[in-house]
Amino acid sequence: MTILNGRTTTLVATALVGLVMASIWLILKPTFVTGSTFAMFAAVVIGMTAIAINSWRNAQAPTSTSELIHEAEIARRP
């Protein structure tokens, strides 16, 4: 895993806080934006959630030795 330095951590935190605040604002004030903008925003949020969940699931360690051997054999095949 890559270690983030202070400046990078601050940048990532600022970007995430901005995204979360924009999300909350759009959810609380849906009349401020058009229907198509709200729909696109909802689609982006659903897509990002699906990517995050899939990435988290793929990052989990195998539960058994047989899974680990199987993954190693698949990786070696040309």
N, C-alpha and C positions, 0 to 999 in steps of 0.2 A: 504494500500500500504506500502511496506517495505521501510524504509528510508535507503539510502546507505551512508556509512561513506566515508571519504576521500580516503582511500586506495582502497576500492571497486570501487568507481567512477573512479579513475585513471586507474584501471585495465580494467574496462569495456570500457572506452574511448580508451585506447591503443588497445584493441582487435578490436574494431569497426574501428578505423583509419587504422589499419593493413589490415583488410578485405577490406575496401574501396580502399586503395592504391593498393592492389593486384588485385582487380577487374578492376580498371582503367588501370593498367599495362597490364593485359591480354587482355583487350578490345583494347588497342592501339597497342599492339604487338602480334597479334594472330599467326604470323609466328614463334614465339619463341617456342610455344608449339605445340604438335601434335594435330591432329583433334579430337581424342578421348578425350584428356584432356580438350580441349576447350568445347566440347559437354557436358562432365560431369560437368564442371564448370558452364555452362549455365543452366543445369538442376538443380544444387544446388541453383543457384541464383533465378530461377523461383520458386522452392519449398519454399525457404525462404521468398520470396515476398508473395506467397499465404498464408503461415502461418501467416505472419505479418498482412496482410489485414484481414484474418479471425479472428485473435485475437483481432484486433482493433474493428471489427464489433460486436463481442461478448461482448466486454467491454462497449458498448454504453448503456446508460440508456434506459429503456422502454419508449415509447412515450405516453402511456396511462395507466390509472389505470386498465383497463380490461386486458392488457398484463401482468401487475404485478400480478394480482390475478390469472391469468391462469398459470404463471410460478410458483407461490407459490403452487397451487394445484397439478401441475405435480411433484414438488419436494417432496411433502408429500406422494405420492402414493408409495406403497411398490414394 
